[in-house]
Amino acid sequence: GTSSQNDVDMSWIPQETLNQIMQSRRDKASPRRLPRKRAQKRSVGSDE
């Protein structure tokens, strides 16, 4: 039963916790996306 602990971990973890983990992972995994969008919007405004 030790190898199946991984699956059980995910099973008992509440969806809210999973969502938080995924969100924090996303921010750390792709931190360039957020500032990139801001930069694009700023560029468009400056160009015009």
TAPELIN-V377896 format. One record per residue. N is the residue number from 1. PHI is phi in whole degrees, 0 to 359 (999 if undefined). OMEGA is omega in whole degrees, 0 to 359 (* if undefined). NEAR is the number of other ideal C-beta (glycine too) atoms within 10 Angstrom. Layout:
n->{N	N}
phi->{PHI	PHI}
omega->{OMEGA	OMEGA}
near->{NEAR	NEAR}
This chain:
n->{1	2	3	4	5	6	7	8	9	10	11	12	13	14	15	16	17	18	19	20	21	22	23	24	25	26	27	28	29	30	31	32	33	34	35	36	37	38	39	40	41	42	43	44	45	46	47	48}
phi->{999	286	293	277	298	305	298	300	309	297	294	279	292	295	300	301	297	300	302	299	299	297	297	298	296	298	301	286	289	230	285	284	297	299	295	296	299	299	298	300	299	298	302	302	296	294	303	281}
omega->{181	183	181	180	180	181	182	180	182	185	186	180	179	182	181	180	180	180	181	181	181	180	181	179	181	181	182	183	183	179	182	184	183	181	181	180	180	182	180	181	180	181	181	181	181	180	181	*}
near->{5	5	6	9	8	9	8	10	9	8	8	7	11	8	7	8	10	11	10	11	11	11	10	10	10	12	11	8	10	10	10	9	10	11	9	11	10	9	11	10	10	10	10	9	8	7	6	5}
